[in-house]
Amino acid sequence: MLGAELKKERTKAGLSQEALAARAQIDRTYLSELENDKKSPTLDMLFRICNALGIKASTVVRRIE
């Protein structure tokens, strides 16, 4: 759910997991776990990732409601 939306936005932005993780200042393996819905991000982490993608967190959340 959330992971699929994050992955969709990442690929739409033309970023690898490594590039997005570097922009968001998180570990690539953590991003992979989020994208595969093995972990759920905190709100702070969701904001960091979405900021790195250049989108609003509310946009991503709205899609999965």
C-alpha positions in Angstrom: 0.0 0.0 0.0 2.2 2.9 1.2 5.3 1.2 0.0 3.9 0.8 -3.5 3.1 4.5 -3.6 6.5 5.5 -2.5 8.1 3.2 -5.1 5.8 4.6 -7.8 6.9 8.2 -6.9 10.5 7.2 -6.7 10.5 5.6 -10.2 8.4 8.5 -11.6 11.2 10.8 -10.3 13.8 8.6 -12.0 15.6 7.9 -8.8 17.3 4.7 -7.6 16.8 3.6 -4.1 20.3 4.7 -3.4 19.7 8.2 -4.8 16.5 8.7 -2.8 18.0 7.3 0.4 20.9 9.7 0.0 18.5 12.7 -0.5 16.4 11.7 2.5 19.5 10.9 4.5 18.3 7.4 5.3 19.7 3.9 4.8 18.9 2.3 1.4 17.9 -1.0 3.1 15.4 0.9 5.3 13.9 2.4 2.1 13.7 -1.0 0.6 11.8 -2.3 3.6 9.4 0.6 3.4 8.8 0.0 -0.3 8.1 -3.7 0.3 5.7 -2.9 3.2 8.0 -4.7 5.7 8.2 -1.6 7.8 6.0 1.5 8.3 7.6 4.9 8.5 7.1 7.4 11.3 5.4 10.7 10.2 8.8 12.4 10.4 10.3 9.8 8.1 7.4 10.0 5.6 7.9 13.8 5.5 11.6 13.4 4.9 11.1 10.9 2.0 8.3 12.9 0.4 10.4 16.1 0.7 13.2 14.3 -1.0 10.8 13.3 -3.8 9.4 16.8 -4.1 5.8 15.8 -3.2 3.5 16.4 -0.3 3.0 13.5 2.2 -0.7 14.2 2.1 -0.7 13.3 -1.6 0.7 9.9 -0.9 -1.5 9.3 2.0 -4.6 10.4 0.1 -3.9 7.7 -2.5 -4.0 4.9 0.1 -7.0 6.0 2.1 
